[in-house]
Amino acid sequence: MDSSTVEKAYASSRDRYAEAGIDVEAALRSLRTISLSLPCWQADDVRGFERRDEPVKTSGIQPTGNYPGKPRHLGELRQDLAKAFSLIPGSHRLNLHAIYGEFGGRPVERNEIEPGHFKSWIAWAKQEKLKLDFNATCFAHPKADSGFTLSSRDKTVRKYWVEHVRCCRKIASFFGHEQKNPCLHNLWIPDGSKDAPVDRWTHRALLKESLDEIFKVEYSSSTMKDSFESKLFGIGSESYVVGSHEFYLGYAAHKRKMVCLDLGHFHPTESIADKISAVLPFFDELVLHLSRPVRWDSDHVVILNEELKSVAEEIIRGGALGRVHLALDFFDASMNRVGALVLGARATLKAFLLALLQPLDRLMELEVGGNHFGRLALSEESKDLPSGAVWDYYCLTADVPPANAWIREIEAYEKTVLSNREAARK
């Protein structure tokens, strides 16, 4: 699709939207302010680079598939990430886990990692014009094998993980200082039990004790911000999760930290969109992990489905765009990993574009007036407006491929880069 075709289609669609009382240019200005944090772990199946010669333990994380072309070292990982970012319109961020440091091929214990292990990421991010976020990695480790980390009854295990999270918060603050923009540090732990425990109290008391110890060290919000990610259940924690939604909601409110709501971490009938207006009256900011559960929290690649559209609508309708941090969280080793990153990011941006292109003022007017039929009818008719032409124009102005041209770019990258890696392995 050439640029003149895209521009003509856009001009026509802009007029259609104007007839409906919608300012497309204003919508695009808002869309350009949205910054997504992409998960580096999608690019290599949550493997990391701390112990490349050892089998990866799961401890609550279970990537599936073995698609060819997985990066073998940091250079290839960054090559794949740069390719993904080049196909996503807008200015975005990279979300790192602690296992993605540059450890020089030597084993480094997680409670000994330092900012120096991640300096090369800062240099790379500056080169790519990206900002960085960070996560403690409290899984896939021998000291997580019992199913408990920060809430373990074993004091030495708890101490190890407290030290690890302290290291991670220090690294996050280092990132924020270097990039002159706050680095978000998110904490998720796999703690829980497969079957119903007799004592639910002790582990939660121990988790609170560990967190209190961690947060004795405070950092400026200008360099880093903390969030807690809850879960309803997980692998090995089907019956009991120590860090439940209610636990972290209470602790975050107590400490004036952020909660992280993951689209796959609640009951399938719960709406994350509905939770946004329930949480934000009591918190300054909120973190969302955008994922796609299929029957359970299986972290499928994000697509433009109803739940994602509902989340975007709720944020836009509540004027909360500047208070919600958007991060993608999925890992699928059964397909082209780079393509999955691009697909998920573009789907998310499309969801927000659709939300920005709704006739919100008129819908609110109908609702306040009690005209429920008019509200529903207008909402349905709005779905037929030509948003695709607006999206293509947005991509064109951001110098990334519009429509499905990006798919051909991924296919070409697979032929010229990923297939050569697989051949080298053999």
Secondary structure, 3 states (H helix, E strand, C coil): CCHHHHHHHHHHHHHHHHHCCCCHHHHHHHHCCCCEEEEHHHHCCCCCCCCCCCCCCCCCCCCCCCCCCCCCCHHHHHHHHHHHHHCCCCCCEEEEEHHHCCCCCCCCCHHHCCHHHHHHHHHHHHHHCCEEEEECCCCCCHHHCCCCCCCCCCHHHHHHHHHHHHHHHHHHHHHHHHHCCCEEEEECCCCEECCCCCCCHHHHHHHHHHHHHHCCCCCCCCCEEEEEECCCCCCCCCCEECCCHHHHHHHHHHHCCEEEEECCCCCCCCCHHHHHHHHCCCCCCEEEEECECCCCCCCECCCCCHHHHHHHHHHHHCCCCCCEEEEECCCCCCCCHHHHHHHHHHHHHHHHHHHHCCCHHHHHHHHHCCCHHHHHHHHHHHCCCCHHHHHHHHHHHCCCCCCCHHHHHHHHHHHHHHHHHHHHHC
